[in-house]
Amino acid sequence: MKITVVVENSVSTKVKQPLLGQHGLAMLIEYAGRKLLFDTAQTDILLHNLSLLGVRPDDIDAVVLSHGHYDHAGGLKALLKHRTKPVDVYVGEHFSAERFSVREGSRSYIGVPHPAVALETAGALFRPVTEPLELWPGLWLSGPIPQTHPLETGVASLVDGKGRPDRFADEIALYAVAKTGLVAVSGCAHRGIMNIVAYGLQVTGAQQVGAIVGGTHLGPAPEAQKAATIEQFLRWQPALVAANHCTGLEMMAELAAKLGKQVFVAAAAGTVLEIPDR
């Protein structure tokens, strides 16, 4: 299993290509000879970076959108416009619901920037995921993620179209089982990264955690949640934690200090993760 961070807030200093950074996330997952795009970042920067990485839009076998925010789904339209054939796009229920961020009395729209009908016309074959789905042999989509940890309750500033706290019922994660154990891939972990990983163990039947990859939304999380997450990561003892995007720089530094450089990777754009199969 190979995971390449295509777009992220920052660009790795280790890559030679002139990749562009952008607030958002897109990761290319290569598994069993197929290519899956997990999230699409904000704009056509996605295409710029894919091109530099040697990936054509038609090379993508499927798209998974972790949730309906502009910085994870906004680049889908550009991808579709440059394909010659439709593509399956896996989403959670209510993916296209209205979403807002409320800060200092002002409300900003942060949902999917393009109407579903426009994306369908451009070639998106939307596939709602309402329960755990084995997309390809050994590669799972979570479906709705149970929110069971008492500290993982979300951020009050993120609301739905009626001004109620957004529970992100549409959020989905990706799971596989590698040599080191469960691989859990998250876009933003609005439902809680501990909830996401725990559910992955349940869905796949894995006995241990091997890798946690993607956004964790720990940047804006309360201190108690941050501390509890680090403690849980230490109990799970994953071989790899490759965090990015909404994790926040301070939290990534804390994770690196607690987990060690042998485990933690700051997964900026251009980062390539090779995860051994079973």
SELUMGU-196824 format. One record per residue (C-alpha): residue number from 1; residue in three letters; x, z, y. Coordinates in pm, 1 decimal. Layout:
N
  seq  type        px        pz        py
  NUM   ala         X         Z         Y
...
END
This chain:
278
  seq  type        px        pz        py
    1   met       0.0       0.0       0.0
    2   lys     137.9    -104.3     335.8
    3   ile       0.3       8.2     671.8
    4   thr     117.7    -154.0     995.6
    5   val       9.6     -13.3    1330.8
    6   val     -88.0    -326.7    1524.5
    7   val    -211.3    -169.5    1849.4
    8   glu    -176.1     187.0    1974.0
    9   asn    -134.7     369.4    2305.0
   10   ser     241.6     322.4    2286.7
   11   val     492.5      87.7    2124.2
   12   ser     764.1     196.2    1884.6
   13   thr    1116.7     168.6    2020.2
   14   lys    1227.5      57.1    1673.4
   15   val    1054.8    -283.3    1682.3
   16   lys    1221.4    -595.1    1819.5
   17   gln     903.2    -791.9    1896.8
   18   pro     754.9    -755.0    2248.3
   19   leu     440.2    -581.4    2125.6
   20   leu     193.4    -455.5    2385.2
   21   gly      49.4    -105.7    2399.1
   22   gln    -307.3     -19.4    2494.6
   23   his    -526.7     288.5    2474.5
   24   gly    -692.3     232.4    2140.2
   25   leu    -608.8     167.3    1778.5
   26   ala    -583.2    -114.0    1525.1
   27   met    -404.9     -92.8    1189.6
   28   leu    -342.2    -360.2     926.9
   29   ile    -375.6    -237.0     570.7
   30   glu    -230.0    -451.5     293.9
   31   tyr    -361.9    -352.0     -45.5
   32   ala    -365.4    -534.2    -379.2
   33   gly    -279.6    -866.7    -218.5
   34   arg    -548.0    -844.4      51.4
   35   lys    -541.9    -769.1     421.8
   36   leu    -785.7    -533.1     589.7
   37   leu    -798.7    -467.2     963.3
   38   phe    -892.5    -106.6    1035.4
   39   asp   -1022.4    -102.2    1395.4
   40   thr    -954.5    -370.0    1655.3
   41   ala    -835.6    -185.0    1970.1
   42   gln    -986.9    -282.7    2309.0
   43   thr    -909.5    -646.9    2386.8
   44   asp    -728.2    -965.3    2284.2
   45   ile    -402.8    -767.7    2292.4
   46   leu    -493.2    -737.1    1924.4
   47   leu    -430.1   -1111.3    1879.3
   48   his    -103.8   -1100.3    2074.2
   49   asn      35.6    -829.7    1849.4
   50   leu     -99.8    -979.1    1526.9
   51   ser      70.1   -1307.7    1615.4
   52   leu     404.8   -1138.0    1672.7
   53   leu     363.8    -962.7    1337.8
   54   gly     304.3   -1298.9    1166.8
   55   val     -64.2   -1244.1    1089.4
   56   arg    -325.1   -1510.7    1170.3
   57   pro    -689.8   -1416.6    1233.9
   58   asp    -796.8   -1607.4     921.0
   59   asp    -554.1   -1399.6     712.6
   60   ile    -782.0   -1096.2     753.7
   61   asp   -1001.9   -1048.6     445.5
   62   ala   -1221.9    -772.1     590.4
   63   val   -1261.0    -556.5     899.3
   64   val   -1351.8    -187.5     908.6
   65   leu   -1460.9     -28.3    1235.7
   66   ser   -1423.7     347.0    1216.2
   67   his   -1681.8     416.8    1489.9
   68   gly   -1853.7     256.5    1786.0
   69   his   -1611.8     318.8    2072.9
   70   tyr   -1470.7      41.9    2293.5
   71   asp   -1108.5     129.5    2216.1
   72   his   -1164.8      79.2    1843.5
   73   ala   -1419.6    -204.2    1841.5
   74   gly   -1360.3    -397.4    2165.4
   75   gly   -1108.8    -643.0    2018.2
   76   leu   -1345.0    -765.0    1746.0
   77   lys   -1494.8   -1044.0    1957.0
   78   ala   -1152.3   -1192.3    2034.0
   79   leu   -1059.6   -1181.8    1664.7
   80   leu   -1382.4   -1358.6    1567.7
   81   lys   -1338.5   -1630.2    1831.1
   82   his   -1002.6   -1725.4    1680.0
   83   arg   -1121.3   -1738.2    1319.0
   84   thr   -1253.9   -2047.8    1144.2
   85   lys   -1479.9   -1855.3     907.0
   86   pro   -1704.3   -1545.9     912.2
   87   val   -1569.2   -1208.5     799.0
   88   asp   -1725.9    -894.8     653.0
   89   val   -1726.4    -611.7     908.4
   90   tyr   -1792.1    -267.6     762.0
   91   val   -1948.9     -11.4     993.9
   92   gly   -2139.0     314.8     977.6
   93   glu   -2508.4     341.0    1054.9
   94   his   -2597.2     342.4    1426.6
   95   phe   -2257.4     192.4    1504.7
   96   ser   -2398.8       9.2    1809.2
   97   ala   -2570.5     314.4    1962.1
   98   glu   -2516.3     390.8    2331.4
   99   arg   -2223.9     625.4    2395.8
  100   phe   -2092.8     789.4    2709.9
  101   ser   -1817.7    1016.1    2835.4
  102   val   -1921.0    1277.2    3092.0
  103   arg   -1645.1    1416.4    3311.4
  104   glu   -1665.6    1594.6    3645.9
  105   gly   -2027.7    1494.5    3691.5
  106   ser   -1979.2    1121.3    3630.2
  107   arg   -2087.8     930.8    3320.5
  108   ser   -1894.3     633.5    3179.4
  109   tyr   -2007.2     396.9    2904.8
  110   ile   -1760.1     402.3    2613.6
  111   gly   -1959.8     235.1    2335.7
  112   val   -1914.7    -106.1    2176.3
  113   pro   -1869.6    -351.3    2468.4
  114   his   -2035.3    -650.7    2301.5
  115   pro   -2395.9    -676.8    2170.8
  116   ala   -2427.2    -692.2    1794.5
  117   val   -2604.6   -1028.5    1814.2
  118   ala   -2309.9   -1179.2    2005.9
  119   leu   -2066.9   -1053.6    1743.7
  120   glu   -2285.9   -1185.6    1461.7
  121   thr   -2307.3   -1523.9    1631.7
  122   ala   -1926.8   -1525.5    1654.3
  123   gly   -1896.3   -1466.9    1278.1
  124   ala   -1929.8   -1094.5    1209.5
  125   leu   -2108.6   -1022.2     882.5
  126   phe   -2199.4    -658.4     940.9
  127   arg   -2205.8    -443.4     628.1
  128   pro   -2346.8     -94.1     696.0
  129   val   -2181.5     177.7     486.1
  130   thr   -2437.2     447.7     408.2
  131   glu   -2256.1     620.4     120.5
  132   pro   -1906.4     616.5     -31.3
  133   leu   -1817.6     256.2    -112.2
  134   glu   -1535.6     128.9    -332.8
  135   leu   -1455.4    -173.7    -119.1
  136   trp   -1181.7    -303.0    -349.1
  137   pro   -1066.3    -139.3    -674.5
  138   gly    -911.5     192.1    -571.4
  139   leu    -983.7     147.5    -198.3
  140   trp   -1275.1     348.3     -64.0
  141   leu   -1480.0     373.1     254.5
  142   ser   -1616.9     719.9     312.5
  143   gly   -1966.7     651.5     438.5
  144   pro   -2108.3     946.2     638.7
  145   ile   -1855.7    1230.7     653.5
  146   pro   -1990.8    1583.9     597.7
  147   gln   -1908.1    1808.3     892.3
  148   thr   -1848.8    2139.1     715.9
  149   his   -1550.4    2306.2     884.0
  150   pro   -1678.7    2559.9    1141.9
  151   leu   -1414.9    2464.0    1399.9
  152   glu   -1463.2    2088.1    1378.7
  153   thr   -1773.4    2053.1    1594.8
  154   gly   -1674.0    1770.2    1830.7
  155   val   -1615.6    1742.2    2204.8
  156   ala   -1895.6    1834.6    2446.2
  157   ser   -1801.0    1562.2    2696.9
  158   leu   -1890.3    1282.5    2451.2
  159   val   -2266.2    1220.4    2449.1
  160   asp   -2524.4     973.3    2323.1
  161   gly   -2766.3     765.9    2529.0
  162   lys   -2997.6    1064.0    2577.3
  163   gly   -2719.6    1293.4    2697.2
  164   arg   -2701.2    1491.3    2373.5
  165   pro   -2367.6    1574.2    2208.4
  166   asp   -2255.3    1274.1    2004.3
  167   arg   -2230.4    1378.8    1639.6
  168   phe   -2064.3    1048.2    1536.4
  169   ala   -2281.8    1005.3    1231.7
  170   asp   -2150.1     648.1    1210.8
  171   glu   -1784.2     745.2    1168.5
  172   ile   -1618.3     621.7     850.0
  173   ala   -1269.5     673.8     708.4
  174   leu   -1069.3     486.0     447.5
  175   tyr    -929.1     638.1     128.3
  176   ala    -692.1     536.5    -148.8
  177   val    -494.4     724.7    -411.4
  178   ala    -120.1     660.6    -413.5
  179   lys     169.7     804.3    -610.6
  180   thr     182.7    1108.2    -381.7
  181   gly    -193.1    1166.0    -381.5
  182   leu    -481.6    1090.2    -147.3
  183   val    -419.4     853.3     142.5
  184   ala    -670.6     923.4     421.8
  185   val    -688.4     677.8     713.4
  186   ser    -878.4     781.4    1025.1
  187   gly    -963.3     604.5    1349.5
  188   cys   -1035.3     902.4    1573.5
  189   ala   -1153.6    1184.5    1345.3
  190   his   -1445.4    1278.8    1568.0
  191   arg   -1599.9    1437.2    1258.5
  192   gly   -1281.5    1640.9    1213.2
  193   ile    -958.9    1545.3    1039.1
  194   met    -986.3    1840.4     800.0
  195   asn   -1339.8    1731.7     708.3
  196   ile   -1221.2    1373.4     658.8
  197   val    -935.4    1465.8     425.9
  198   ala   -1140.2    1720.0     229.8
  199   tyr   -1411.9    1460.9     174.7
  200   gly   -1151.5    1209.3      62.6
  201   leu   -1039.5    1445.1    -211.7
  202   gln   -1402.0    1470.4    -322.8
  203   val   -1474.4    1096.0    -309.0
  204   thr   -1160.0     980.2    -488.0
  205   gly   -1108.6    1272.8    -723.6
  206   ala    -746.8    1303.4    -609.0
  207   gln    -584.1    1638.4    -682.4
  208   gln    -351.0    1650.9    -384.6
  209   val    -303.8    1504.7     -38.6
  210   gly     -35.4    1239.2     -10.9
  211   ala     -73.0    1087.1     337.1
  212   ile    -281.5    1137.6     651.2
  213   val    -270.1     835.1     881.5
  214   gly    -425.6     754.8    1220.3
  215   gly    -603.7     932.9    1501.5
  216   thr    -685.4    1300.8    1464.1
  217   his    -856.3    1378.5    1798.8
  218   leu    -651.9    1695.7    1821.8
  219   gly    -536.8    1614.7    2174.6
  220   pro    -855.7    1746.7    2341.8
  221   ala    -936.4    1998.5    2065.4
  222   pro    -955.0    2375.3    2129.8
  223   glu    -642.3    2576.6    2049.1
  224   ala    -809.9    2747.8    1753.0
  225   gln    -889.0    2410.7    1595.4
  226   lys    -534.5    2286.6    1650.6
  227   ala    -387.3    2597.7    1487.3
  228   ala    -628.8    2581.4    1192.8
  229   thr    -547.3    2213.7    1136.9
  230   ile    -173.5    2275.9    1127.0
  231   glu    -225.9    2562.8     882.9
  232   gln    -439.8    2342.0     659.9
  233   phe    -186.2    2059.9     669.7
  234   leu      82.4    2305.7     561.4
  235   arg    -136.8    2417.9     270.3
  236   trp    -203.3    2059.9     163.8
  237   gln     168.2    1973.0     186.3
  238   pro     125.7    1596.1     234.6
  239   ala     428.9    1374.9     190.4
  240   leu     340.1    1188.9     511.3
  241   val     147.7    1259.2     830.7
  242   ala     152.1     949.9    1053.6
  243   ala     -54.0    1048.3    1357.6
  244   asn    -128.4     851.2    1672.3
  245   his    -378.4     759.9    1945.1
  246   cys    -606.3    1058.5    2022.3
  247   thr    -370.0    1309.5    1859.9
  248   gly    -194.1    1349.3    2195.6
  249   leu     177.8    1370.9    2265.6
  250   glu     190.4    1750.5    2282.3
  251   met      10.2    1786.0    1951.1
  252   met     229.6    1524.0    1787.6
  253   ala     534.8    1720.3    1900.3
  254   glu     380.9    2035.7    1753.4
  255   leu     305.5    1862.1    1423.9
  256   ala     658.9    1726.1    1408.1
  257   ala     800.6    2074.6    1466.1
  258   lys     581.2    2242.3    1203.7
  259   leu     579.7    1971.8     936.0
  260   gly     935.0    1846.7     980.9
  261   lys    1083.5    1502.5    1040.6
  262   gln    1071.2    1420.4     671.0
  263   val     689.6    1437.5     681.4
  264   phe     578.4    1356.6    1035.0
  265   val     580.4    1010.0    1193.2
  266   ala     461.9     924.0    1543.4
  267   ala     279.5     605.1    1446.7
  268   ala     309.7     385.4    1756.9
  269   ala     245.2      10.5    1755.8
  270   gly     491.3    -164.4    1527.8
  271   thr     526.1     129.2    1288.6
  272   val     522.8      18.3     923.7
  273   leu     435.2     265.3     648.7
  274   glu     512.6     178.5     287.9
  275   ile     315.6     408.1      57.2
  276   pro     408.7     383.3    -314.0
  277   asp     127.1     299.0    -552.6
  278   arg      45.8     518.8    -849.4
END
